[in-house]
Amino acid sequence: MEQEQKEVIQDIYTTLGTTVGDKATEYEHHFKEGHNEWTETVNREEHLQAIIEWAIQQIENNFDFEEENKK
């Protein structure tokens, strides 16, 4: 495993650990698309879903990962 990959794993681990400990019920998510920027308020479930999707994206973007059970 390369150093950059180790840093990605550490970032994912830290983010997930922090997220588990944060028991807020509302979160502000900041978005940027081109020149447009906006903020949305989401509930805990939506926040957790976004964090999980981010973690999966980090793994897919930084590691050679193929699902063994693809059909």
C-alpha positions as CSV (number, residue, x, y, z in Angstrom):
1,M,0.0,0.0,0.0
2,E,1.4,3.4,-1.0
3,Q,1.7,6.3,1.5
4,E,-1.0,8.2,-0.3
5,Q,-3.4,5.3,0.1
6,K,-2.5,5.1,3.8
7,E,-3.4,8.8,4.2
8,V,-6.8,8.1,2.4
9,I,-7.5,5.3,4.9
10,Q,-6.6,7.5,7.8
11,D,-8.8,10.3,6.5
12,I,-11.8,7.9,6.1
13,Y,-11.2,6.5,9.6
14,T,-11.0,9.9,11.2
15,T,-14.1,11.2,9.4
16,L,-16.1,8.1,10.3
17,G,-15.0,8.2,13.9
18,T,-15.8,11.9,14.2
19,T,-19.2,11.4,12.5
20,V,-20.2,8.6,14.9
21,G,-19.4,10.8,17.9
22,D,-21.4,13.8,16.6
23,K,-25.0,13.4,17.7
24,A,-26.4,16.6,16.2
25,T,-29.8,16.3,14.6
26,E,-29.2,18.9,11.8
27,Y,-26.1,19.5,9.7
28,E,-25.2,22.1,7.1
29,H,-23.8,20.7,3.9
30,H,-22.0,23.1,1.6
31,F,-22.1,22.5,-2.2
32,K,-20.2,24.0,-5.1
33,E,-21.0,23.4,-8.7
34,G,-19.2,25.5,-11.2
35,H,-19.6,29.1,-10.0
36,N,-22.7,28.2,-7.9
37,E,-22.4,27.6,-4.2
38,W,-25.2,26.8,-1.7
39,T,-25.9,25.4,1.7
40,E,-28.5,22.8,2.6
41,T,-29.6,21.7,6.0
42,V,-30.0,17.9,6.3
43,N,-31.1,15.6,9.1
44,R,-28.8,13.0,10.8
45,E,-29.9,10.2,8.5
46,E,-29.2,12.2,5.4
47,H,-25.8,13.3,6.8
48,L,-24.8,9.7,7.6
49,Q,-25.8,8.6,4.1
50,A,-23.7,11.4,2.6
51,I,-20.7,10.4,4.7
52,I,-21.0,6.8,3.7
53,E,-21.2,7.7,0.1
54,W,-18.1,9.9,0.4
55,A,-16.2,7.1,2.1
56,I,-17.2,4.6,-0.7
57,Q,-16.1,7.2,-3.3
58,Q,-12.8,7.7,-1.6
59,I,-12.2,3.9,-1.6
60,E,-13.2,3.5,-5.3
61,N,-11.1,6.5,-6.4
62,N,-7.9,5.5,-4.5
63,F,-7.8,1.7,-4.6
64,D,-8.1,-1.0,-7.2
65,F,-11.3,-2.6,-5.9
66,E,-13.6,-5.0,-7.7
67,E,-16.7,-6.5,-6.2
68,E,-16.3,-10.3,-6.0
69,N,-20.0,-10.8,-6.1
70,K,-20.9,-8.8,-9.2
71,K,-23.6,-10.4,-11.2
